[in-house]
Amino acid sequence: MKTTPKHNERMAQMTFASVYPHYVNKVEKKGRTIAELHQVIEWLTGFNEKKQHQLIEEKVTFEEFFQKANLNPNVKLITGVICGYRVEEIENPLTQKVRYLDKLVDELAKGKKMEKILRE
């Protein structure tokens, strides 16, 4: 499935703060913790919990969020389908990064072991 320029722009302008509560809901509903969510986000982006909260308060867009991030060198090990897209085939780099995050949160919510999520 190809992403459209409109879809990519929408992803870029979406704020991390607007999506974060959905991540929290998703993982807590499945018995996982916010601490685990923060661990997953930190693995992907390098942002510790304090920095994550700061970015939420600043209402940064995903574009700004990922510009500031230090992506984990193992990010290419994230594969599979999320929201109808195969993450490793998404051509737009920003959209791909957002979907990487979605995929990790999804794996956490599905009960996958942390070592597998963090590609250790």
Secondary structure, DSSP 8 states (H G I E B T S, - for coil): ----HHHHHHHHHSBHHHHHHHHHHHHHHTT--HHHHHHHHHHHH---HHHHHHHHHTT-BHHHHHHH----TTGGG--SEETTEEGGG--SHHHHHHHHHHHHHHHHHTT--HHHHTT-
